[in-house]
Amino acid sequence: RIDMADDDARTMVPEMEDLAAACTSVKEAAGNPEMGIPKVHKAVKEANPTWKVSEDRVKKAIVSTRPALEAGAEAEKKKAPPKKLSAHEEAKKKTDAAIAKKTADNSFARGRVKVAR
């Protein structure tokens, strides 16, 4: 798509595939696959001065090029921390652990202690 800018210079909005290819090439040229969105955006704009591209669009292009496994791994990292137990659940957990320990101690002691008859 071609747009007319205020200064009569022709600008275009690149297709997503073209933008994704440009982002990939910028990252490869920099030798840094973990390059941040703002830096990639700036480098793409410098390499293609006639393109009209926002950081959000660059982000979408980068995300679309990631393999599904990488996206899944990143989503796993961003997952919320484990749910905190309520006071009642915490007390029940402690009680169950204490009962299990006492039962284990008693069964161990029964095997070692000789019963007088």
HUFEN-V290158 format. One record per pair of residues at least 6 apart in sequence whose ideal C-beta (glycine too) atoms are under 8 Angstrom apart, sorted by sequence separation. I is the first residue (numbers start at 1). J is the second residue. D is the distance in whole Angstrom. If there is no record, write none. Layout:
i={I	I}
j={J	J}
d={D	D}
//
This chain:
i={4	5	27	45	3	4	44	2	3	14	27	45	63	66	85	2	3	26	30	44	2	3	1	1	41	27	30	41	26	41	44	23	26	38	41	26	37	40	23	26	37	22	37	40	19	22	37	22	19	14	19	23	14	12	13	19	23	11	12	13	14	19	22	23	10	11	12	13	9	11	16	20	24	19	20	23	16	20	16	20	5	16	3}
j={10	11	33	51	10	11	51	10	11	22	35	53	71	74	93	11	12	35	39	53	12	13	12	13	53	40	43	54	40	55	58	40	43	55	58	44	55	58	44	47	58	44	59	62	44	47	62	48	51	48	53	58	51	50	51	57	61	50	51	52	53	58	61	62	50	51	52	53	50	52	57	61	65	61	62	65	60	64	61	65	52	64	52}
d={7	5	5	7	8	8	7	6	5	7	5	6	7	8	7	7	7	7	8	6	5	7	6	5	7	7	7	8	6	5	6	5	4	6	4	6	6	6	6	7	6	5	5	7	7	7	7	6	8	7	6	6	5	6	7	7	5	5	6	5	7	7	8	5	6	7	7	7	8	4	8	4	6	4	7	7	7	6	6	5	8	7	6}
//
